[in-house]
Amino acid sequence: MIKILQEQALNYKLNPLLQVFCKSEIQELCKANVDSDEHGQLAECLKTAFLQKQIINRECQMEVATLIAEAKADIHVDPILETACTVDLLRYCSKVAAGNGRKLNCLRTLLKDTPNSLEVDCREKLQRRIEMFRNADDTLAAPPEDVQQLVQQVVASPARKFFLVILMSATGLVFLTGIFLGRATKRAMGLKNK
């Protein structure tokens, strides 16, 4: 899985959702990186635009936020940060096992405890990534703004069957209540009229 995410980070054309949802943003904001997308420069351009809140399209925001959130899992998924922090990773985090964001957490701990121990480029990129992670988490956790977004979230949710069962149960409960209480009120009306 990490290998697939690495390849997607290096070449945006391997991520069809990013191509579809961010088509206009790619053409407008990242025009210079479209043809020469080497080492994930286009994805980096979109991440920077996301950080600067230049992306207006909600679907594109969600896709770029997902792209940023995926980089939390493993530093190898983010080629720009990995290249900038290679020396620091080898020097300080070589004994830390890869995966689950452990190497990234190692760098974050170093940044928090002893920021001057990191290389300047690594420190700057890591600080930007941490800010991106915060913005991505806010975007992904944002509640839906209207009914259409709510429906889209439910349809895209892996628990959509659960929501369907709850909706059907509530509807069934209303009908059963009507059946039993309807007969009780009908009987009460019949006794009252006698």
Protein Blocks (a to p, Z undefined) as FASTA:
>chain_A
ZZmmmmmmmpmklmmklmmmmmmmmmmmmmmmmmmmghhlmmmmmmmmmmnopafblklm
mmmmmmmmmmmmpmklmmmlmmmmmmmmmmmmmmpcgejhlmmmmmmmmmmmmmmlpcfk
lmmmmmmmmmmmmmmmmmmmpccfbfklmmmmmmmpmklmmmmmmmmmmmmmmmmmmmmm
mmmmmmmmmmmmZZ
